[in-house]
Amino acid sequence: MKGTYILAGFFALILCIPAAFSDAPITGDATSQQTGISILVIATVPSLTIISPRNETYLTNTSILLNFSVSGQLLLWYNLDNGNNITITQPLYFNTSQGSHILYLFANNSEGLTRKNITFSVNITRFRVIYEEYRGSFKGNSTNFNLSTYEQLQNLTNIVLEETRYGRISFFQNINVTNSQNPASLTTDLDTNTNISTNRIEINGTALPNFNTSMTLSLYNISFTTPRILKNGDVCSSSVCIQQGYASGTFVFNVTEAALYSAEETPAQQGSTPNTGSSTSGGSSSTTGGITKNLEIDPEQLSISLKQGEIKTRSMKITNTGNTPSHIIVKAQKLGNLVRIDEESLDLQPGQARTVSIDFIAKEDQLPGPYLGKIVVFDGAADHEVLIIIDVQSKNPLFDIKTEILKSSLYVQPGDDVVGQITLYSLGSQGTVDVLVDYTILDNNGNEILVDHETLAVQTQTSFVKKFTLPAGISKGTYILNVKATYSGETASSSAWFFVGIKPWTLQDTLLYAILLLLLLGTIIIIYDRRNRTNKTKKFGEIELVQAGMVRDH
């Protein structure tokens, strides 16, 4: 019986395993599943919170942010100082006058009205941050100090000064921006006391005492083979300067104090990577002083379908899994005006994650078809690539299309067959029509590996399986199956990913094989238990026969 109980336990374990091993294909479309869970919705008045403005002093009377969180509303509106009501649907910037103000925000639905208000003041002579050099067309992700109140400026975090042609300064410690060399001047002049230009980042630590702190510096568009860091024209010691990385013309390093920093080519006799935490004398180590750089990007690929004139937004999560602060640059490649990244430069502390929004934009005159590119996330040590496929449809396509890769074809070897399931949906055509269908397999650089086409008779919907034999000499890597349907001059396009190479080992694989091993061990235990009980029964029977005189005792 013991073996039977063990086997029952194994089957119970199997029933508890989640549906992570379901046969779900990777597709070019977003999918959802029904859960069978009913949710009881109780109607209430709207929930409303004012995030900005704050009950503090603003140093400008223009472009003050009205930001809020709201749910359950039917209508949303605000007024300033009991003035005209203005209907809104999203956060906005507003202008006002010098002095004290009250902003009222309202939300209603069929259950009632919710009202919130906030008092704030505007005093444009209280203090001034001069930063015109970081407000122009090349400002990048420079901090907009006008968005902060006077109270916030006294303890401002994650300050960034950037000139996208030349470089960037990132401060990780909180800084009292109002504490300058001459507090009576009621100004902090960043334009005069900082400079970011070709191979040069300078900060006047005397005039800006609270900016004289640890920071991360990035020099853009330099062309050295193996750069080293200079402080005030001399080689910077490892006690002040620590190199983070150098790639694609961007040199990233940490410093402990304000000064004039630049870079130069490392002389051959002085080693290949100075300023890394070791001595800067001859023969310095190429290590990075124990710094481990790493990023985790989610998702690893993105597939987007857009109609001409349409915009969609997707999110990308970036996590710093290293043990040091990381300055990160996010750039799109080979996608032109199809992509707009809301935050192309950011700083992450160890373990910190940030979600970056990406707008995918198809202009009215964008040619239909697939557009392949990538988003490169650079952390000063390595490039991390997120592959992107954008399928642009005609503005009014007569067909929609869905492309899936069967699970058996998600990971294949050179020369194997890739099997896709394609579904065509009519969006308005009457009767049976002939649709031209083009099939293209592309590598992750957009090169065509295989091309095929056919004409299909379609009425309302047709779904079919299509097999493609890969070339025997195809390289390992990520590939895309694109299917394009054209009828009456209108085009629909859809894509799905597959991989040439060995499937990576996952935690799910480990769990599955662990379960199979447990089942095997359970089966062995049951067989052994039964055989042992059979032998015992047989021996016991022989003893009884001997005792009865029916079997000779040898």
C-alpha positions, -999 to +999 in steps of 0.1 A: +000+000+000+029+023+007+038+024-030+002+031-040+002+061-016+034+074-031+021+072-067-011+090-056+010+118-042+029+121-075-003+124-095-016+150-070+016+170-076+010+169-113-025+182-109-011+212-090+013+222-117+000+254-134-008+256-170+027+269-179+033+239-202+002+245-224+008+243-261+004+281-269+019+294-301+039+326-304+019+349-327+021+383-343-010+395-324-019+401-288-042+374-273-062+370-241-078+341-222-112+338-204-107+329-168-142+320-158-141+343-128-171+366-123-165+401-108-192+420-090-190+457-098-204+480-072-212+515-085-197+543-065-189+580-070-156+586-088-123+583-071-101+615-076-067+626-064-048+658-074-011+650-079+000+684-092+000+713-085+013+709-049+005+730-018+038+748-023+054+778-041+059+778-079+086+800-094+069+804-127+034+814-138+035+795-171+032+758-179+022+746-144+012+709-146-022+698-136-019+661-130-043+637-113-055+602-109-092+594-115-114+564-119-151+558-124-158+592-139-182+601-166-171+637-169-140+655-156-134+693-153-115+719-134-115+756-126-090+781-112-101+804-084-137+796-091-134+808-127-147+791-158-151+754-157-129+736-183-136+700-193-105+678-195-097+642-203-060+641-195-033+660-176-024+694-190-003+725-184-019+759-175-008+795-170-018+818-141-008+850-124+015+859-095+000+852-060-021+826-042-045+804-061-070+776-055-075+749-082-107+729-081-110+695-098-144+677-103-154+642-115-190+629-117-210+599-128-245+586-122-238+580-086-227+615-077-200+641-077-164+641-063-146+674-058-110+681-048-090+713-044-055+724-038-040+758-028-007+769-042+012+801-048+033+817-076+063+839-068+085+845-098+109+866-078+115+841-049+143+822-067+155+815-102+174+786-118+192+797-150+195+768-173+187+780-208+216+759-222+196+728-212+162+738-226+169+739-263+165+714-291+194+693-278+183+692-241+177+654-241+165+644-207+178+674-189+158+683-157+131+709-162+136+729-130+106+751-137+084+720-130+096+719-094+084+741-066+108+761-044+104+735-017+112+707-041+143+725-053+158+723-018+159+685-020+158+675-057+167+640-068+180+625-101+191+658-116+203+654-152+221+680-174+224+668-210+235+681-244+227+653-268+255+661-292+282+661-266+274+645-232+255+642-200+259+647-162+238+626-139+235+632-101+223+604-079+223+622-046+196+647-036+208+683-041+197+716-026+196+736-059+189+769-040+222+767-021+247+786-044+279+804-036+260+836-030+225+827-016+216+864-015+216+865-053+185+842-052+198+824-084+216+793-093+233+799-126+239+765-144+246+781-177+276+801-165+290+774-141+286+742-162+297+733-197+291+703-219+308+705-252+330+684-275+350+660-253+345+683-223+323+683-192+330+711-166+313+720-133+324+749-111+322+733-077+330+766-060+300+785-075+278+754-072+289+739-038+260+715-036+267+702-071+302+693-060+294+657-053+295+622-069+281+619-104+281+599-136+295+616-167+290+605-203+310+619-232+292+613-265+306+610-301+343+606-292+365+585-315+393+571-293+402+534-294+409+531-257+401+564-239+413+574-205+399+601-182+415+634-176+407+657-147+417+694-153+440+682-181+459+655-161+453+617-159+426+612-133+434+590-103+414+559-095+403+575-062+383+601-081+375+585-115+361+550-122+354+540-158+321+523-164+324+515-201+331+526-236+311+516-267+297+532-299+315+564-292+300+569-257+325+570-227+308+566-193+326+571-160+319+580-124+336+609-105+336+620-069+339+657-073+332+687-096+360+696-121+369+698-158+368+663-173+377+651-207+393+620-224+423+612-244+438+581-261+456+558-237+493+555-246+502+520-256+527+515-228+501+524-202+478+495-208+444+493-224+419+504-197+431+529-171+409+547-146+391+514-136+398+514-099+435+503-103+466+525-105+469+546-136+506+539-139+520+516-166+506+481-168+472+489-151+446+462-149+418+458-174+394+449-146+366+473-136+372+473-098+346+446-091+318+464-110+293+441-126+272+456-153+240+439-164+205+448-176+173+429-179+150+439-207+113+429-210+101+421-236+129+407-258+109+412-290+080+434-300+055+428-328+032+457-337+004+461-363-005+496-374-029+511-399-018+541-419-023+572-396-024+551-364-004+554-332+001+527-306+020+528-274+039+499-258+060+496-227+095+483-222+108+475-187+145+480-180+160+466-147+195+473-134+206+438-122+241+450-115+256+462-083+264+498-093+244+528-106+240+527-144+235+554-170+214+540-198+208+552-233+179+539-254+179+544-291+159+530-321+178+517-351+165+512-387+130+524-378+132+560-387+101+580-378+081+549-370+093+550-334+093+576-307+109+568-273+097+590-244+129+586-224+161+580-243+184+585-214+179+574-178+197+564-147+190+533-126+203+524-091+212+487-085+180+467-085+159+496-098+135+492-127+120+518-150+093+514-176+099+533-209+070+541-231+075+537-269+051+552-294+048+534-328+036+558-355+025+551-390+019+583-410-009+586-435+015+581-464+035+553-449+039+524-474+021+492-462+043+463-453+068+450-426+094+472-411+121+455-391+145+472-367+156+472-331+157+492-300+192+493-285+197+497-248+232+507-239+244+507-203+280+518-208+293+482-210+273+464-236+244+468-261+211+450-254+189+446-284+151+444-285+140+433-320+110+451-334+087+442-363+061+468-374+034+457-398+019+487-415-016+481-429-036+501-454-058+527-437-089+508-448-078+472-454-104+449-468-088+419-450-072+413-416-046+387-411-032+366-382+001+347-383+011+321-358+041+298-355+032+263-343+049+253-311+067+225-328+084+251-351+093+277-325+128+263-323+142+246-354+175+236-370+190+247-404+172+228-431+141+220-410+106+229-418+088+259-402+051+256-400+028+286-397-009+289-393-024+318-412-059+331-409-075+357-433-106+376-422-128+396-446-136+431-434-163+439-459-158+423-492-189+405-507-187+370-520-155+351-529-125+372-540-090+363-551-064+376-526-027+378-533-007+364-503+031+370-500+052+350-476+086+363-465+111+349-440+135+376-428+165+375-405+169+400-376+187+424-400+158+425-424+175+403-451+151+381-471+159+344-465+129+329-483+101+344-505+069+327-518+035+339-529+001+325-540-034+336-548-062+323-526-100+324-530-114+339-498-150+345-488-155+355-451-126+337-434-100+311-443-075+294-421-047+271-433-013+257-424+017+266-445+051+248-444+084+265-453+117+246-456+147+266-443+180+266-462+205+241-449+231+268-445+210+293-425+227+308-394+214+304-359+194+333-345+160+350-345+138+350-376+104+364-387+077+350-409+058+378-425+025+373-443+011+401-465-024+400-481-033+423-509-067+429-526-080+457-546-049+479-539-053+475-501-027+456-479-028+438-446+004+424-430+012+402-400+043+387-385+055+361-360+089+351-345+107+318-346+142+307-337+169+287-354+190+269-328+187+249-296+158+259-273+171+276-242+167+256-210+140+272-188+127+268-153+096+252-167+118+226-184+135+219-151+102+214-133+088+192-160+119+169-160+118+169-122+082+156-123+091+129-148+120+118-126+097+117-096+072+096-116+100+072-126+112+069-090+076+063-079+071+036-104+104+019-094+093+020-057+059+005-065+074-023-085+100-030-058+073-029-031+050-053-050+079-078-057+090-077-021+054-084-009+051-112-034+084-128-023+073-125+014+039-142+006+056-170-013+081-177+015+054-175+041+034-201+021+063-225+019+068-222+057+032-231+062+035-261+039+066-274+057+049-271+090+020-291+076+044-318+065+035-313+028+069-301+017+103-317+027+124-293+047+159-292+031 
